[in-house]
Amino acid sequence: MFTGIVQGIAELYSIQEKKHVRTHVVKIPGVMLKGLGPGCSVAHNGCCLTVTTITGNHIGFDLVPETLLKTNLGVLNIGDKVNVERAAKFSDEIGGHFVSGHVMTTATISQLYKTKNNYIVWMKIDCFEKKKYIFYKGFITIDGVSLTVGGVTKTEFCVHLIPETLSRTALGTKHIGHKVNIEFDLHTQVIVDTVERVLSIR
């Protein structure tokens, strides 16, 4: 379980191709290393991964084909940056919202608007059937960042990024055409699916 409050930006240091698995080694910020060991969970762009190796601040993670196919982690190259967050503890402040670390689809950035104190990102969900889970002012997790939906049209939705978010995450490096990982709010999914199911049996 995570909170969607990114704790740092990690650089992809190496990629190792193996049979049925790809290993990513990333340089984790030093402040995140305390208590980190094999088996711990760390979200990469919102995708929950398990620590497999530790060499200083170079941490290894194994990615199975499903992860590579369903998230934007499969298109990363050495030197790319990812948002990272360690699993939440009971004593942690929940500044965002409850995030499972299970990416449900991706979205493609379609428009970017930059102003002095605001950065508006418009996106199209790659699996359009899942757009039903996106509501104005609802929770959404984008590349592991807990955000509020700022607008919704028939085909797109947007979020507003403040300078603090841009400085603490890798979202500010994204351009039109880039894919981002999407996790919908679990409570919203349950409500939408329940209403659909009830209406279908009437």
C-alpha positions in Angstrom: 0.0 0.0 0.0 1.2 3.5 -0.9 0.0 7.1 -0.5 0.8 8.6 -3.8 3.2 11.1 -2.2 6.4 10.6 -4.2 9.5 10.4 -2.0 12.2 10.8 -4.7 13.3 10.5 -8.3 15.4 7.5 -9.2 17.6 7.1 -12.3 17.5 3.8 -14.3 21.1 2.7 -14.1 21.1 -0.6 -16.0 18.8 -3.0 -17.8 19.4 -6.8 -17.8 17.4 -9.0 -20.1 16.8 -12.5 -18.8 14.5 -15.3 -19.8 10.9 -14.2 -19.0 12.1 -11.3 -16.8 13.8 -8.0 -17.1 15.9 -6.6 -14.3 16.0 -2.9 -13.7 18.7 -1.5 -11.5 18.0 2.1 -10.3 19.9 4.6 -8.2 17.6 5.2 -5.2 18.0 8.5 -3.3 20.0 7.9 -0.1 17.3 9.1 2.2 15.1 6.2 1.1 17.7 3.5 1.9 17.2 3.1 5.6 15.6 -0.2 6.4 15.4 -1.2 2.7 16.1 -4.8 2.1 15.3 -7.7 -0.4 11.6 -8.3 -0.4 10.6 -4.7 0.3 8.2 -2.9 -1.9 9.0 0.2 -3.8 6.6 1.8 -6.3 8.2 2.9 -9.7 5.9 5.4 -11.5 3.1 4.0 -9.4 3.9 0.3 -10.1 4.7 -1.8 -7.0 8.0 -3.7 -7.5 9.9 -5.9 -5.1 13.6 -5.3 -4.2 15.8 -8.3 -5.4 19.3 -6.9 -5.0 21.1 -4.1 -3.1 24.5 -2.8 -3.9 25.0 0.6 -2.2 22.2 2.8 -3.6 21.9 0.6 -6.7 18.7 -1.4 -6.2 17.6 -4.2 -8.4 14.0 -5.1 -9.3 12.6 -7.9 -11.6 9.9 -7.0 -14.0 7.7 -9.8 -15.5 6.2 -9.5 -19.1 2.8 -8.5 -17.7 4.4 -5.5 -16.0 6.4 -4.5 -19.1 3.2 -4.8 -21.2 0.7 -3.0 -19.0 2.9 -0.1 -17.7 5.3 2.5 -19.1 8.2 0.8 -17.4 8.7 -1.4 -20.5 9.7 1.6 -22.6 12.2 3.0 -20.2 15.9 3.5 -21.3 19.0 3.8 -19.2 19.2 7.3 -17.8 15.4 7.7 -17.6 13.9 8.9 -14.3 11.1 7.3 -12.4 9.0 8.5 -9.4 9.7 6.2 -6.4 7.8 5.7 -3.1 8.4 3.1 -0.4 5.5 1.2 1.0 3.5 3.1 3.6 3.8 2.4 7.3 1.1 2.7 9.9 2.7 5.8 11.4 3.0 7.6 8.1 1.0 10.7 7.3 -1.5 10.0 4.5 -1.1 13.2 2.5 -2.5 11.7 -0.8 -4.9 8.8 -0.9 -4.6 5.0 -0.6 -2.8 3.6 -3.6 -2.3 -0.1 -4.3 0.6 0.1 -6.7 -1.4 -1.9 -9.3 -1.3 0.0 -12.5 -4.6 -0.4 -14.3 -3.9 1.2 -17.7 -1.8 3.9 -19.3 -2.7 7.3 -20.7 -1.1 9.3 -23.4 -0.3 13.0 -22.9 -2.2 15.0 -25.6 -1.8 18.6 -24.5 0.4 20.7 -22.2 -0.2 24.2 -21.0 2.4 26.0 -18.9 1.8 29.2 -17.0 3.8 30.9 -14.3 2.4 29.0 -11.4 0.5 26.2 -13.0 1.1 23.3 -15.4 -1.9 21.7 -17.0 -1.6 18.2 -18.5 -4.3 16.8 -20.7 -4.4 13.0 -21.3 -6.3 10.3 -23.2 -6.9 7.0 -21.5 -5.4 4.2 -23.7 -8.1 1.8 -22.6 -11.1 4.0 -23.2 -13.6 1.7 -21.4 -11.9 2.6 -18.1 -12.6 6.3 -18.5 -15.8 5.7 -16.6 -13.7 5.8 -13.4 -12.5 9.4 -14.0 -14.6 12.1 -12.4 -14.1 15.9 -12.0 -12.4 16.5 -8.6 -11.9 12.7 -8.1 -8.7 11.0 -7.0 -6.3 9.6 -9.6 -2.7 8.3 -9.5 -0.5 9.3 -12.4 3.0 7.8 -12.5 2.6 7.2 -8.8 1.6 10.7 -7.9 -1.7 11.3 -6.1 -3.6 14.0 -8.0 -7.0 15.5 -8.3 -8.8 15.5 -11.7 -9.1 19.1 -12.9 -11.3 18.6 -15.9 -13.0 15.9 -17.9 -14.3 15.9 -21.5 -15.8 13.1 -23.7 -12.3 11.9 -24.7 -9.8 13.4 -22.3 -9.1 14.5 -18.7 -6.6 16.9 -17.1 -4.7 17.5 -13.9 -3.1 20.7 -12.6 0.5 20.5 -11.4 1.9 23.1 -9.0 5.6 24.0 -8.9 6.2 21.8 -5.8 4.9 18.7 -7.6 7.0 19.5 -10.6 10.2 19.8 -8.5 9.6 16.6 -6.5 8.5 14.3 -9.3 9.5 13.4 -12.9 6.1 14.6 -14.3 7.6 17.9 -15.4 9.9 16.0 -17.8 7.0 14.5 -19.8 6.0 15.7 -23.3 3.1 15.3 -25.7 3.0 11.6 -26.7 4.5 10.3 -23.5 2.7 7.5 -21.7 2.0 7.6 -18.0 0.8 4.9 -15.7 -2.7 5.2 -14.3 -4.3 3.8 -11.1 -7.9 4.7 -10.4 -9.2 5.3 -6.9 -10.4 1.9 -5.6 -13.5 3.4 -3.9 -14.6 5.0 -7.2 -14.1 1.7 -9.0 -16.2 -0.2 -6.5 -19.0 2.3 -6.6 -19.1 2.5 -10.5 -19.0 -1.3 -10.9 -21.6 -1.8 -8.2 -24.0 0.7 -9.8 -23.5 -0.9 -13.2 -24.1 -4.3 -11.9 -27.3 -3.3 -10.1 -28.7 -1.5 -13.1 -27.9 -4.4 -15.4 -30.1 -6.8 -13.4 -33.2 -4.6 -13.3 
